[in-house]
Amino acid sequence: MCCMHQPPCPAADAVDRDAARVLSSFPEQGWSLLCNGVIIFDDTGELLPDGSTIAPHRGPAPHIPNARNAVLAGAGGAGAGSRPVPAL
């Protein structure tokens, strides 16, 4: 495929291939075709133009790196509803 966008979309073999523009979107089926020929799926899996696949690669939300630790810390210690001990 030849991208006509300016700046051009990343190639299908580039690390940032997911940044290419969407040509066709089928949200009811869970996939979109990008300008570079990559098909991306809602589960973050990808099908490349050469037929190779990339497994889904979801991870923790980057803006909440310690969310699990914060939840666990509040579960047993001085969390919501507890009162501080007054100083004497």
C-alpha positions as CSV (number, residue, x, y, z in Angstrom):
1,M,0.0,0.0,0.0
2,C,1.2,3.5,-0.7
3,C,0.3,6.1,2.0
4,M,-0.7,9.5,0.7
5,H,-0.9,11.1,4.1
6,Q,1.5,13.9,5.3
7,P,3.4,13.0,7.3
8,P,3.3,9.4,5.9
9,C,1.9,6.7,8.1
10,P,4.4,4.3,9.7
11,A,5.2,1.1,7.7
12,A,3.6,-2.2,8.7
13,D,7.0,-3.5,10.1
14,A,7.7,-0.3,12.1
15,V,7.4,-0.4,15.9
16,D,4.8,2.4,15.8
17,R,2.7,0.7,13.1
18,D,-0.5,1.2,15.2
19,A,-0.2,5.0,14.7
20,A,-1.2,4.7,11.1
21,R,-4.6,6.2,10.1
22,V,-7.7,4.1,10.1
23,L,-9.0,3.4,6.6
24,S,-12.0,1.2,7.6
25,S,-13.5,0.5,11.0
26,F,-15.8,-2.3,11.9
27,P,-16.4,-1.8,15.6
28,E,-19.3,-4.3,15.6
29,Q,-16.9,-7.0,14.5
30,G,-14.0,-5.7,16.6
31,W,-11.4,-4.7,14.0
32,S,-10.0,-1.9,11.9
33,L,-7.9,-1.7,8.7
34,L,-5.0,0.8,9.0
35,C,-3.5,2.7,6.1
36,N,-0.3,0.5,6.2
37,G,-2.4,-2.7,5.7
38,V,-2.3,-3.8,9.3
39,I,-5.6,-5.1,10.8
40,I,-5.9,-4.3,14.5
41,F,-8.3,-6.0,16.8
42,D,-10.1,-4.7,19.8
43,D,-8.2,-7.1,22.0
44,T,-4.9,-5.4,20.8
45,G,-4.0,-8.4,18.5
46,E,-2.8,-7.5,15.0
47,L,-2.7,-9.2,11.6
48,L,0.2,-7.9,9.4
49,P,0.0,-7.6,5.6
50,D,2.4,-10.5,5.2
51,G,0.0,-12.8,7.1
52,S,2.0,-12.9,10.4
53,T,0.2,-12.2,13.6
54,I,1.0,-10.3,16.8
55,A,-0.6,-11.6,19.9
56,P,-2.8,-9.3,22.1
57,H,-0.5,-7.2,24.3
58,R,-2.6,-5.5,26.9
59,G,-0.8,-4.4,30.0
60,P,-1.5,-2.3,33.1
61,A,-2.6,1.3,32.4
62,P,0.6,3.3,32.1
63,H,-0.9,6.2,34.0
64,I,-1.7,4.1,37.0
65,P,1.5,2.1,37.6
66,N,0.8,1.3,41.3
67,A,-3.0,1.0,41.2
68,R,-2.9,-2.6,42.5
69,N,-0.5,-1.7,45.3
70,A,-2.7,1.2,46.4
71,V,-5.8,-1.1,46.6
72,L,-3.9,-3.7,48.6
73,A,-2.5,-1.1,51.0
74,G,-6.0,0.1,51.8
75,A,-7.4,-3.4,52.4
76,G,-5.9,-4.1,55.8
77,G,-4.3,-1.0,57.3
78,A,-5.5,2.4,58.1
79,G,-7.8,3.0,55.2
80,A,-11.1,4.6,54.7
81,G,-13.2,4.8,57.9
82,S,-10.3,4.5,60.3
83,R,-9.5,7.4,62.6
84,P,-6.0,8.6,63.5
85,V,-4.9,8.0,67.1
86,P,-4.7,11.4,68.9
87,A,-1.4,12.4,70.4
88,L,-1.2,12.7,74.2
